[in-house]
Amino acid sequence: MLTINLKDEVQKILAVEWRGFAERHPRLAEVIDQSLMAEQAALSIADDPDYQRALREAEGMEWSANVAVELVGGFVKDWLKKLL
């Protein structure tokens, strides 16, 4: 069974994406708590029907955890785009 810690993966991806976000939105980056943002992103993504369907498909295809992490990365980037 495919298992990943969504919140941990979201935090890792946000850490990578944060620099670009801060460059585009410096004032927001000053006041946003990254930990809170990661928590909210993880909750939102976990409830997303497309994410749930993708995980089910990943399990059915026996995808590796690396592929699942890439999948989460796409959802985090999409979530950030929707946020702003």
PDB file of N, CA, C and O in Angstrom:
ATOM      1  N   MET A   1       0.846  -1.189   0.000  1.00  0.00           N
ATOM      2  CA  MET A   1       0.000   0.000   0.000  1.00  0.00           C
ATOM      3  C   MET A   1       0.887   1.247   0.000  1.00  0.00           C
ATOM      4  O   MET A   1       1.905   1.305   0.690  1.00  0.00           O
ATOM      5  N   LEU A   2       0.481   2.226  -0.778  1.00  0.00           N
ATOM      6  CA  LEU A   2       1.206   3.480  -0.908  1.00  0.00           C
ATOM      7  C   LEU A   2       0.905   4.370   0.286  1.00  0.00           C
ATOM      8  O   LEU A   2      -0.255   4.689   0.549  1.00  0.00           O
ATOM      9  N   THR A   3       1.939   4.771   1.007  1.00  0.00           N
ATOM     10  CA  THR A   3       1.738   5.678   2.135  1.00  0.00           C
ATOM     11  C   THR A   3       2.756   6.804   2.074  1.00  0.00           C
ATOM     12  O   THR A   3       3.951   6.580   1.880  1.00  0.00           O
ATOM     13  N   ILE A   4       2.257   8.008   2.243  1.00  0.00           N
ATOM     14  CA  ILE A   4       3.110   9.178   2.365  1.00  0.00           C
ATOM     15  C   ILE A   4       2.518  10.055   3.452  1.00  0.00           C
ATOM     16  O   ILE A   4       1.319   9.995   3.726  1.00  0.00           O
ATOM     17  N   ASN A   5       3.350  10.858   4.062  1.00  0.00           N
ATOM     18  CA  ASN A   5       2.869  11.813   5.047  1.00  0.00           C
ATOM     19  C   ASN A   5       2.612  13.113   4.300  1.00  0.00           C
ATOM     20  O   ASN A   5       3.541  13.864   4.003  1.00  0.00           O
ATOM     21  N   LEU A   6       1.354  13.371   4.002  1.00  0.00           N
ATOM     22  CA  LEU A   6       0.978  14.506   3.172  1.00  0.00           C
ATOM     23  C   LEU A   6       1.491  15.820   3.748  1.00  0.00           C
ATOM     24  O   LEU A   6       2.053  16.640   3.022  1.00  0.00           O
ATOM     25  N   LYS A   7       1.301  16.021   5.040  1.00  0.00           N
ATOM     26  CA  LYS A   7       1.708  17.290   5.639  1.00  0.00           C
ATOM     27  C   LYS A   7       3.220  17.495   5.509  1.00  0.00           C
ATOM     28  O   LYS A   7       3.667  18.594   5.180  1.00  0.00           O
ATOM     29  N   ASP A   8       4.002  16.455   5.764  1.00  0.00           N
ATOM     30  CA  ASP A   8       5.456  16.571   5.628  1.00  0.00           C
ATOM     31  C   ASP A   8       5.859  16.889   4.191  1.00  0.00           C
ATOM     32  O   ASP A   8       6.720  17.734   3.948  1.00  0.00           O
ATOM     33  N   GLU A   9       5.234  16.211   3.256  1.00  0.00           N
ATOM     34  CA  GLU A   9       5.563  16.443   1.851  1.00  0.00           C
ATOM     35  C   GLU A   9       5.156  17.851   1.419  1.00  0.00           C
ATOM     36  O   GLU A   9       5.878  18.509   0.670  1.00  0.00           O
ATOM     37  N   VAL A  10       4.007  18.305   1.892  1.00  0.00           N
ATOM     38  CA  VAL A  10       3.568  19.666   1.575  1.00  0.00           C
ATOM     39  C   VAL A  10       4.559  20.678   2.141  1.00  0.00           C
ATOM     40  O   VAL A  10       4.904  21.645   1.462  1.00  0.00           O
ATOM     41  N   GLN A  11       5.017  20.473   3.360  1.00  0.00           N
ATOM     42  CA  GLN A  11       5.994  21.379   3.969  1.00  0.00           C
ATOM     43  C   GLN A  11       7.275  21.428   3.156  1.00  0.00           C
ATOM     44  O   GLN A  11       7.832  22.507   2.949  1.00  0.00           O
ATOM     45  N   LYS A  12       7.751  20.286   2.694  1.00  0.00           N
ATOM     46  CA  LYS A  12       8.970  20.240   1.892  1.00  0.00           C
ATOM     47  C   LYS A  12       8.802  21.008   0.586  1.00  0.00           C
ATOM     48  O   LYS A  12       9.675  21.774   0.180  1.00  0.00           O
ATOM     49  N   ILE A  13       7.670  20.788  -0.057  1.00  0.00           N
ATOM     50  CA  ILE A  13       7.420  21.435  -1.342  1.00  0.00           C
ATOM     51  C   ILE A  13       7.240  22.938  -1.162  1.00  0.00           C
ATOM     52  O   ILE A  13       7.750  23.724  -1.960  1.00  0.00           O
ATOM     53  N   LEU A  14       6.523  23.338  -0.124  1.00  0.00           N
ATOM     54  CA  LEU A  14       6.355  24.767   0.144  1.00  0.00           C
ATOM     55  C   LEU A  14       7.692  25.436   0.443  1.00  0.00           C
ATOM     56  O   LEU A  14       7.913  26.580   0.046  1.00  0.00           O
ATOM     57  N   ALA A  15       8.567  24.747   1.126  1.00  0.00           N
ATOM     58  CA  ALA A  15       9.890  25.315   1.425  1.00  0.00           C
ATOM     59  C   ALA A  15      10.627  25.625   0.123  1.00  0.00           C
ATOM     60  O   ALA A  15      11.304  26.648   0.017  1.00  0.00           O
ATOM     61  N   VAL A  16      10.497  24.748  -0.858  1.00  0.00           N
ATOM     62  CA  VAL A  16      11.140  24.964  -2.152  1.00  0.00           C
ATOM     63  C   VAL A  16      10.448  26.097  -2.911  1.00  0.00           C
ATOM     64  O   VAL A  16      11.112  26.934  -3.522  1.00  0.00           O
ATOM     65  N   GLU A  17       9.136  26.123  -2.873  1.00  0.00           N
ATOM     66  CA  GLU A  17       8.362  27.110  -3.625  1.00  0.00           C
ATOM     67  C   GLU A  17       8.338  28.481  -2.943  1.00  0.00           C
ATOM     68  O   GLU A  17       7.988  29.479  -3.573  1.00  0.00           O
ATOM     69  N   TRP A  18       8.703  28.534  -1.677  1.00  0.00           N
ATOM     70  CA  TRP A  18       8.542  29.759  -0.893  1.00  0.00           C
ATOM     71  C   TRP A  18       9.345  30.930  -1.470  1.00  0.00           C
ATOM     72  O   TRP A  18       8.859  32.060  -1.490  1.00  0.00           O
ATOM     73  N   ARG A  19      10.540  30.672  -1.926  1.00  0.00           N
ATOM     74  CA  ARG A  19      11.387  31.760  -2.442  1.00  0.00           C
ATOM     75  C   ARG A  19      10.699  32.478  -3.600  1.00  0.00           C
ATOM     76  O   ARG A  19      10.635  33.707  -3.623  1.00  0.00           O
ATOM     77  N   GLY A  20      10.190  31.716  -4.554  1.00  0.00           N
ATOM     78  CA  GLY A  20       9.483  32.316  -5.685  1.00  0.00           C
ATOM     79  C   GLY A  20       8.236  33.052  -5.234  1.00  0.00           C
ATOM     80  O   GLY A  20       7.932  34.137  -5.731  1.00  0.00           O
ATOM     81  N   PHE A  21       7.516  32.461  -4.293  1.00  0.00           N
ATOM     82  CA  PHE A  21       6.324  33.101  -3.748  1.00  0.00           C
ATOM     83  C   PHE A  21       6.694  34.436  -3.091  1.00  0.00           C
ATOM     84  O   PHE A  21       6.023  35.447  -3.298  1.00  0.00           O
ATOM     85  N   ALA A  22       7.757  34.425  -2.307  1.00  0.00           N
ATOM     86  CA  ALA A  22       8.193  35.633  -1.600  1.00  0.00           C
ATOM     87  C   ALA A  22       8.648  36.720  -2.570  1.00  0.00           C
ATOM     88  O   ALA A  22       8.457  37.908  -2.314  1.00  0.00           O
ATOM     89  N   GLU A  23       9.250  36.307  -3.683  1.00  0.00           N
ATOM     90  CA  GLU A  23       9.673  37.283  -4.687  1.00  0.00           C
ATOM     91  C   GLU A  23       8.474  37.919  -5.378  1.00  0.00           C
ATOM     92  O   GLU A  23       8.484  39.115  -5.667  1.00  0.00           O
ATOM     93  N   ARG A  24       7.449  37.130  -5.641  1.00  0.00           N
ATOM     94  CA  ARG A  24       6.258  37.636  -6.314  1.00  0.00           C
ATOM     95  C   ARG A  24       5.342  38.405  -5.374  1.00  0.00           C
ATOM     96  O   ARG A  24       4.647  39.330  -5.794  1.00  0.00           O
ATOM     97  N   HIS A  25       5.343  38.018  -4.095  1.00  0.00           N
ATOM     98  CA  HIS A  25       4.422  38.597  -3.111  1.00  0.00           C
ATOM     99  C   HIS A  25       5.171  38.883  -1.805  1.00  0.00           C
ATOM    100  O   HIS A  25       4.909  38.239  -0.790  1.00  0.00           O
ATOM    101  N   PRO A  26       6.092  39.836  -1.826  1.00  0.00           N
ATOM    102  CA  PRO A  26       6.943  40.050  -0.646  1.00  0.00           C
ATOM    103  C   PRO A  26       6.170  40.436   0.620  1.00  0.00           C
ATOM    104  O   PRO A  26       6.519  39.992   1.714  1.00  0.00           O
ATOM    105  N   ARG A  27       5.152  41.235   0.484  1.00  0.00           N
ATOM    106  CA  ARG A  27       4.402  41.653   1.680  1.00  0.00           C
ATOM    107  C   ARG A  27       3.613  40.498   2.282  1.00  0.00           C
ATOM    108  O   ARG A  27       3.540  40.357   3.503  1.00  0.00           O
ATOM    109  N   LEU A  28       3.033  39.686   1.435  1.00  0.00           N
ATOM    110  CA  LEU A  28       2.317  38.511   1.940  1.00  0.00           C
ATOM    111  C   LEU A  28       3.284  37.543   2.614  1.00  0.00           C
ATOM    112  O   LEU A  28       2.983  36.994   3.674  1.00  0.00           O
ATOM    113  N   ALA A  29       4.425  37.339   2.009  1.00  0.00           N
ATOM    114  CA  ALA A  29       5.406  36.412   2.568  1.00  0.00           C
ATOM    115  C   ALA A  29       5.874  36.847   3.952  1.00  0.00           C
ATOM    116  O   ALA A  29       6.226  36.013   4.786  1.00  0.00           O
ATOM    117  N   GLU A  30       5.878  38.144   4.189  1.00  0.00           N
ATOM    118  CA  GLU A  30       6.287  38.658   5.494  1.00  0.00           C
ATOM    119  C   GLU A  30       5.299  38.290   6.595  1.00  0.00           C
ATOM    120  O   GLU A  30       5.695  38.094   7.745  1.00  0.00           O
ATOM    121  N   VAL A  31       4.029  38.194   6.255  1.00  0.00           N
ATOM    122  CA  VAL A  31       3.009  38.011   7.288  1.00  0.00           C
ATOM    123  C   VAL A  31       2.407  36.606   7.335  1.00  0.00           C
ATOM    124  O   VAL A  31       1.672  36.282   8.268  1.00  0.00           O
ATOM    125  N   ILE A  32       2.706  35.779   6.349  1.00  0.00           N
ATOM    126  CA  ILE A  32       2.145  34.427   6.313  1.00  0.00           C
ATOM    127  C   ILE A  32       3.058  33.469   7.067  1.00  0.00           C
ATOM    128  O   ILE A  32       4.271  33.452   6.861  1.00  0.00           O
ATOM    129  N   ASP A  33       2.468  32.691   7.921  1.00  0.00           N
ATOM    130  CA  ASP A  33       3.182  31.649   8.659  1.00  0.00           C
ATOM    131  C   ASP A  33       3.256  30.413   7.764  1.00  0.00           C
ATOM    132  O   ASP A  33       2.231  29.822   7.423  1.00  0.00           O
ATOM    133  N   GLN A  34       4.481  30.026   7.387  1.00  0.00           N
ATOM    134  CA  GLN A  34       4.664  28.881   6.494  1.00  0.00           C
ATOM    135  C   GLN A  34       4.075  27.595   7.067  1.00  0.00           C
ATOM    136  O   GLN A  34       3.508  26.790   6.328  1.00  0.00           O
ATOM    137  N   SER A  35       4.204  27.399   8.362  1.00  0.00           N
ATOM    138  CA  SER A  35       3.671  26.178   8.977  1.00  0.00           C
ATOM    139  C   SER A  35       2.154  26.122   8.864  1.00  0.00           C
ATOM    140  O   SER A  35       1.582  25.079   8.549  1.00  0.00           O
ATOM    141  N   LEU A  36       1.518  27.244   9.123  1.00  0.00           N
ATOM    142  CA  LEU A  36       0.059  27.309   9.020  1.00  0.00           C
ATOM    143  C   LEU A  36      -0.378  27.129   7.567  1.00  0.00           C
ATOM    144  O   LEU A  36      -1.376  26.466   7.284  1.00  0.00           O
ATOM    145  N   MET A  37       0.374  27.723   6.664  1.00  0.00           N
ATOM    146  CA  MET A  37       0.056  27.583   5.257  1.00  0.00           C
ATOM    147  C   MET A  37       0.182  26.126   4.814  1.00  0.00           C
ATOM    148  O   MET A  37      -0.661  25.631   4.066  1.00  0.00           O
ATOM    149  N   ALA A  38       1.221  25.443   5.266  1.00  0.00           N
ATOM    150  CA  ALA A  38       1.407  24.030   4.921  1.00  0.00           C
ATOM    151  C   ALA A  38       0.275  23.184   5.482  1.00  0.00           C
ATOM    152  O   ALA A  38      -0.223  22.280   4.812  1.00  0.00           O
ATOM    153  N   GLU A  39      -0.125  23.475   6.701  1.00  0.00           N
ATOM    154  CA  GLU A  39      -1.216  22.726   7.318  1.00  0.00           C
ATOM    155  C   GLU A  39      -2.512  22.910   6.545  1.00  0.00           C
ATOM    156  O   GLU A  39      -3.229  21.943   6.288  1.00  0.00           O
ATOM    157  N   GLN A  40      -2.816  24.154   6.172  1.00  0.00           N
ATOM    158  CA  GLN A  40      -4.041  24.424   5.424  1.00  0.00           C
ATOM    159  C   GLN A  40      -3.991  23.798   4.032  1.00  0.00           C
ATOM    160  O   GLN A  40      -4.995  23.281   3.541  1.00  0.00           O
ATOM    161  N   ALA A  41      -2.819  23.847   3.400  1.00  0.00           N
ATOM    162  CA  ALA A  41      -2.671  23.230   2.080  1.00  0.00           C
ATOM    163  C   ALA A  41      -2.893  21.725   2.174  1.00  0.00           C
ATOM    164  O   ALA A  41      -3.595  21.149   1.342  1.00  0.00           O
ATOM    165  N   ALA A  42      -2.302  21.089   3.175  1.00  0.00           N
ATOM    166  CA  ALA A  42      -2.455  19.643   3.343  1.00  0.00           C
ATOM    167  C   ALA A  42      -3.919  19.270   3.567  1.00  0.00           C
ATOM    168  O   ALA A  42      -4.405  18.293   2.998  1.00  0.00           O
ATOM    169  N   LEU A  43      -4.617  20.039   4.387  1.00  0.00           N
ATOM    170  CA  LEU A  43      -6.036  19.762   4.627  1.00  0.00           C
ATOM    171  C   LEU A  43      -6.852  19.929   3.355  1.00  0.00           C
ATOM    172  O   LEU A  43      -7.712  19.105   3.044  1.00  0.00           O
ATOM    173  N   SER A  44      -6.578  20.989   2.631  1.00  0.00           N
ATOM    174  CA  SER A  44      -7.312  21.253   1.395  1.00  0.00           C
ATOM    175  C   SER A  44      -7.051  20.175   0.350  1.00  0.00           C
ATOM    176  O   SER A  44      -7.977  19.683  -0.296  1.00  0.00           O
ATOM    177  N   ILE A  45      -5.788  19.816   0.193  1.00  0.00           N
ATOM    178  CA  ILE A  45      -5.423  18.798  -0.794  1.00  0.00           C
ATOM    179  C   ILE A  45      -5.994  17.440  -0.406  1.00  0.00           C
ATOM    180  O   ILE A  45      -6.476  16.708  -1.271  1.00  0.00           O
ATOM    181  N   ALA A  46      -5.949  17.094   0.863  1.00  0.00           N
ATOM    182  CA  ALA A  46      -6.476  15.803   1.317  1.00  0.00           C
ATOM    183  C   ALA A  46      -7.964  15.670   1.015  1.00  0.00           C
ATOM    184  O   ALA A  46      -8.451  14.566   0.770  1.00  0.00           O
ATOM    185  N   ASP A  47      -8.692  16.790   1.032  1.00  0.00           N
ATOM    186  CA  ASP A  47     -10.134  16.776   0.753  1.00  0.00           C
ATOM    187  C   ASP A  47     -10.459  16.862  -0.736  1.00  0.00           C
ATOM    188  O   ASP A  47     -11.612  16.691  -1.130  1.00  0.00           O
ATOM    189  N   ASP A  48      -9.468  17.121  -1.550  1.00  0.00           N
ATOM    190  CA  ASP A  48      -9.674  17.310  -2.986  1.00  0.00           C
ATOM    191  C   ASP A  48     -10.019  15.978  -3.656  1.00  0.00           C
ATOM    192  O   ASP A  48      -9.231  15.035  -3.580  1.00  0.00           O
ATOM    193  N   PRO A  49     -11.176  15.884  -4.306  1.00  0.00           N
ATOM    194  CA  PRO A  49     -11.563  14.626  -4.953  1.00  0.00           C
ATOM    195  C   PRO A  49     -10.568  14.178  -6.029  1.00  0.00           C
ATOM    196  O   PRO A  49     -10.355  12.980  -6.213  1.00  0.00           O
ATOM    197  N   ASP A  50      -9.964  15.126  -6.732  1.00  0.00           N
ATOM    198  CA  ASP A  50      -8.977  14.767  -7.750  1.00  0.00           C
ATOM    199  C   ASP A  50      -7.744  14.139  -7.111  1.00  0.00           C
ATOM    200  O   ASP A  50      -7.173  13.192  -7.652  1.00  0.00           O
ATOM    201  N   TYR A  51      -7.337  14.663  -5.965  1.00  0.00           N
ATOM    202  CA  TYR A  51      -6.194  14.095  -5.244  1.00  0.00           C
ATOM    203  C   TYR A  51      -6.528  12.684  -4.758  1.00  0.00           C
ATOM    204  O   TYR A  51      -5.724  11.764  -4.902  1.00  0.00           O
ATOM    205  N   GLN A  52      -7.705  12.527  -4.192  1.00  0.00           N
ATOM    206  CA  GLN A  52      -8.110  11.213  -3.690  1.00  0.00           C
ATOM    207  C   GLN A  52      -8.166  10.191  -4.831  1.00  0.00           C
ATOM    208  O   GLN A  52      -7.730   9.051  -4.673  1.00  0.00           O
ATOM    209  N   ARG A  53      -8.705  10.609  -5.977  1.00  0.00           N
ATOM    210  CA  ARG A  53      -8.782   9.726  -7.130  1.00  0.00           C
ATOM    211  C   ARG A  53      -7.371   9.374  -7.626  1.00  0.00           C
ATOM    212  O   ARG A  53      -7.097   8.219  -7.954  1.00  0.00           O
ATOM    213  N   ALA A  54      -6.486  10.364  -7.679  1.00  0.00           N
ATOM    214  CA  ALA A  54      -5.112  10.119  -8.130  1.00  0.00           C
ATOM    215  C   ALA A  54      -4.394   9.138  -7.211  1.00  0.00           C
ATOM    216  O   ALA A  54      -3.647   8.281  -7.682  1.00  0.00           O
ATOM    217  N   LEU A  55      -4.613   9.258  -5.905  1.00  0.00           N
ATOM    218  CA  LEU A  55      -3.993   8.310  -4.973  1.00  0.00           C
ATOM    219  C   LEU A  55      -4.526   6.903  -5.173  1.00  0.00           C
ATOM    220  O   LEU A  55      -3.767   5.934  -5.136  1.00  0.00           O
ATOM    221  N   ARG A  56      -5.840   6.788  -5.386  1.00  0.00           N
ATOM    222  CA  ARG A  56      -6.415   5.461  -5.634  1.00  0.00           C
ATOM    223  C   ARG A  56      -5.815   4.844  -6.899  1.00  0.00           C
ATOM    224  O   ARG A  56      -5.492   3.656  -6.930  1.00  0.00           O
ATOM    225  N   GLU A  57      -5.673   5.662  -7.931  1.00  0.00           N
ATOM    226  CA  GLU A  57      -5.080   5.171  -9.172  1.00  0.00           C
ATOM    227  C   GLU A  57      -3.625   4.790  -8.962  1.00  0.00           C
ATOM    228  O   GLU A  57      -3.152   3.791  -9.504  1.00  0.00           O
ATOM    229  N   ALA A  58      -2.915   5.589  -8.174  1.00  0.00           N
ATOM    230  CA  ALA A  58      -1.506   5.295  -7.892  1.00  0.00           C
ATOM    231  C   ALA A  58      -1.372   3.956  -7.186  1.00  0.00           C
ATOM    232  O   ALA A  58      -0.481   3.166  -7.498  1.00  0.00           O
ATOM    233  N   GLU A  59      -2.257   3.705  -6.239  1.00  0.00           N
ATOM    234  CA  GLU A  59      -2.221   2.432  -5.530  1.00  0.00           C
ATOM    235  C   GLU A  59      -2.534   1.282  -6.478  1.00  0.00           C
ATOM    236  O   GLU A  59      -1.908   0.225  -6.411  1.00  0.00           O
ATOM    237  N   GLY A  60      -3.501   1.493  -7.355  1.00  0.00           N
ATOM    238  CA  GLY A  60      -3.873   0.453  -8.306  1.00  0.00           C
ATOM    239  C   GLY A  60      -2.753   0.133  -9.287  1.00  0.00           C
ATOM    240  O   GLY A  60      -2.633  -0.998  -9.757  1.00  0.00           O
ATOM    241  N   MET A  61      -1.947   1.121  -9.589  1.00  0.00           N
ATOM    242  CA  MET A  61      -0.840   0.938 -10.521  1.00  0.00           C
ATOM    243  C   MET A  61       0.462   0.616  -9.799  1.00  0.00           C
ATOM    244  O   MET A  61       1.504   0.434 -10.429  1.00  0.00           O
ATOM    245  N   GLU A  62       0.393   0.547  -8.476  1.00  0.00           N
ATOM    246  CA  GLU A  62       1.561   0.260  -7.650  1.00  0.00           C
ATOM    247  C   GLU A  62       2.693   1.257  -7.896  1.00  0.00           C
ATOM    248  O   GLU A  62       3.857   0.883  -8.042  1.00  0.00           O
ATOM    249  N   TRP A  63       2.321   2.531  -7.937  1.00  0.00           N
ATOM    250  CA  TRP A  63       3.323   3.578  -8.097  1.00  0.00           C
ATOM    251  C   TRP A  63       4.213   3.624  -6.872  1.00  0.00           C
ATOM    252  O   TRP A  63       3.818   3.216  -5.780  1.00  0.00           O
ATOM    253  N   SER A  64       5.408   4.121  -7.069  1.00  0.00           N
ATOM    254  CA  SER A  64       6.348   4.257  -5.960  1.00  0.00           C
ATOM    255  C   SER A  64       6.015   5.506  -5.148  1.00  0.00           C
ATOM    256  O   SER A  64       5.246   6.362  -5.585  1.00  0.00           O
ATOM    257  N   ALA A  65       6.602   5.592  -3.973  1.00  0.00           N
ATOM    258  CA  ALA A  65       6.414   6.775  -3.134  1.00  0.00           C
ATOM    259  C   ALA A  65       6.961   8.015  -3.836  1.00  0.00           C
ATOM    260  O   ALA A  65       6.427   9.108  -3.650  1.00  0.00           O
ATOM    261  N   ASN A  66       8.013   7.868  -4.638  1.00  0.00           N
ATOM    262  CA  ASN A  66       8.569   9.013  -5.368  1.00  0.00           C
ATOM    263  C   ASN A  66       7.557   9.605  -6.339  1.00  0.00           C
ATOM    264  O   ASN A  66       7.453  10.824  -6.471  1.00  0.00           O
ATOM    265  N   VAL A  67       6.827   8.754  -7.003  1.00  0.00           N
ATOM    266  CA  VAL A  67       5.804   9.225  -7.935  1.00  0.00           C
ATOM    267  C   VAL A  67       4.697   9.927  -7.147  1.00  0.00           C
ATOM    268  O   VAL A  67       4.177  10.955  -7.579  1.00  0.00           O
ATOM    269  N   ALA A  68       4.347   9.376  -6.011  1.00  0.00           N
ATOM    270  CA  ALA A  68       3.317   9.991  -5.172  1.00  0.00           C
ATOM    271  C   ALA A  68       3.760  11.372  -4.699  1.00  0.00           C
ATOM    272  O   ALA A  68       2.950  12.296  -4.637  1.00  0.00           O
ATOM    273  N   VAL A  69       5.032  11.514  -4.368  1.00  0.00           N
ATOM    274  CA  VAL A  69       5.557  12.812  -3.935  1.00  0.00           C
ATOM    275  C   VAL A  69       5.474  13.815  -5.083  1.00  0.00           C
ATOM    276  O   VAL A  69       5.129  14.976  -4.865  1.00  0.00           O
ATOM    277  N   GLU A  70       5.783  13.382  -6.287  1.00  0.00           N
ATOM    278  CA  GLU A  70       5.645  14.261  -7.449  1.00  0.00           C
ATOM    279  C   GLU A  70       4.182  14.675  -7.639  1.00  0.00           C
ATOM    280  O   GLU A  70       3.889  15.827  -7.961  1.00  0.00           O
ATOM    281  N   LEU A  71       3.292  13.744  -7.439  1.00  0.00           N
ATOM    282  CA  LEU A  71       1.869  14.023  -7.525  1.00  0.00           C
ATOM    283  C   LEU A  71       1.470  15.093  -6.513  1.00  0.00           C
ATOM    284  O   LEU A  71       0.757  16.037  -6.852  1.00  0.00           O
ATOM    285  N   VAL A  72       1.926  14.947  -5.280  1.00  0.00           N
ATOM    286  CA  VAL A  72       1.641  15.934  -4.235  1.00  0.00           C
ATOM    287  C   VAL A  72       2.207  17.285  -4.643  1.00  0.00           C
ATOM    288  O   VAL A  72       1.562  18.314  -4.441  1.00  0.00           O
ATOM    289  N   GLY A  73       3.401  17.292  -5.213  1.00  0.00           N
ATOM    290  CA  GLY A  73       4.013  18.540  -5.654  1.00  0.00           C
ATOM    291  C   GLY A  73       3.134  19.294  -6.634  1.00  0.00           C
ATOM    292  O   GLY A  73       2.994  20.514  -6.543  1.00  0.00           O
ATOM    293  N   GLY A  74       2.549  18.574  -7.561  1.00  0.00           N
ATOM    294  CA  GLY A  74       1.639  19.212  -8.518  1.00  0.00           C
ATOM    295  C   GLY A  74       0.421  19.803  -7.832  1.00  0.00           C
ATOM    296  O   GLY A  74      -0.015  20.903  -8.174  1.00  0.00           O
ATOM    297  N   PHE A  75      -0.127  19.086  -6.874  1.00  0.00           N
ATOM    298  CA  PHE A  75      -1.294  19.597  -6.155  1.00  0.00           C
ATOM    299  C   PHE A  75      -0.938  20.821  -5.311  1.00  0.00           C
ATOM    300  O   PHE A  75      -1.737  21.751  -5.206  1.00  0.00           O
ATOM    301  N   VAL A  76       0.244  20.828  -4.714  1.00  0.00           N
ATOM    302  CA  VAL A  76       0.662  21.990  -3.917  1.00  0.00           C
ATOM    303  C   VAL A  76       0.822  23.209  -4.819  1.00  0.00           C
ATOM    304  O   VAL A  76       0.365  24.300  -4.479  1.00  0.00           O
ATOM    305  N   LYS A  77       1.461  23.030  -5.951  1.00  0.00           N
ATOM    306  CA  LYS A  77       1.649  24.153  -6.876  1.00  0.00           C
ATOM    307  C   LYS A  77       0.309  24.670  -7.378  1.00  0.00           C
ATOM    308  O   LYS A  77       0.108  25.881  -7.470  1.00  0.00           O
ATOM    309  N   ASP A  78      -0.601  23.776  -7.700  1.00  0.00           N
ATOM    310  CA  ASP A  78      -1.943  24.192  -8.121  1.00  0.00           C
ATOM    311  C   ASP A  78      -2.663  24.927  -7.001  1.00  0.00           C
ATOM    312  O   ASP A  78      -3.344  25.922  -7.249  1.00  0.00           O
ATOM    313  N   TRP A  79      -2.516  24.440  -5.757  1.00  0.00           N
ATOM    314  CA  TRP A  79      -3.157  25.073  -4.606  1.00  0.00           C
ATOM    315  C   TRP A  79      -2.626  26.487  -4.423  1.00  0.00           C
ATOM    316  O   TRP A  79      -3.393  27.412  -4.155  1.00  0.00           O
ATOM    317  N   LEU A  80      -1.319  26.659  -4.565  1.00  0.00           N
ATOM    318  CA  LEU A  80      -0.725  27.990  -4.432  1.00  0.00           C
ATOM    319  C   LEU A  80      -1.243  28.929  -5.513  1.00  0.00           C
ATOM    320  O   LEU A  80      -1.514  30.097  -5.236  1.00  0.00           O
ATOM    321  N   LYS A  81      -1.383  28.440  -6.726  1.00  0.00           N
ATOM    322  CA  LYS A  81      -1.908  29.267  -7.822  1.00  0.00           C
ATOM    323  C   LYS A  81      -3.335  29.724  -7.513  1.00  0.00           C
ATOM    324  O   LYS A  81      -3.687  30.880  -7.746  1.00  0.00           O
ATOM    325  N   LYS A  82      -4.143  28.818  -6.993  1.00  0.00           N
ATOM    326  CA  LYS A  82      -5.529  29.159  -6.647  1.00  0.00           C
ATOM    327  C   LYS A  82      -5.598  30.169  -5.507  1.00  0.00           C
ATOM    328  O   LYS A  82      -6.485  31.021  -5.455  1.00  0.00           O
ATOM    329  N   LEU A  83      -4.639  30.047  -4.598  1.00  0.00           N
ATOM    330  CA  LEU A  83      -4.602  30.924  -3.432  1.00  0.00           C
ATOM    331  C   LEU A  83      -4.432  32.372  -3.860  1.00  0.00           C
ATOM    332  O   LEU A  83      -5.032  33.282  -3.288  1.00  0.00           O
ATOM    333  N   LEU A  84      -3.608  32.566  -4.870  1.00  0.00           N
ATOM    334  CA  LEU A  84      -3.310  33.918  -5.326  1.00  0.00           C
ATOM    335  C   LEU A  84      -3.788  34.088  -6.732  1.00  0.00           C
ATOM    336  O   LEU A  84      -3.633  35.163  -7.311  1.00  0.00           O
TER     337      LEU A  84
END
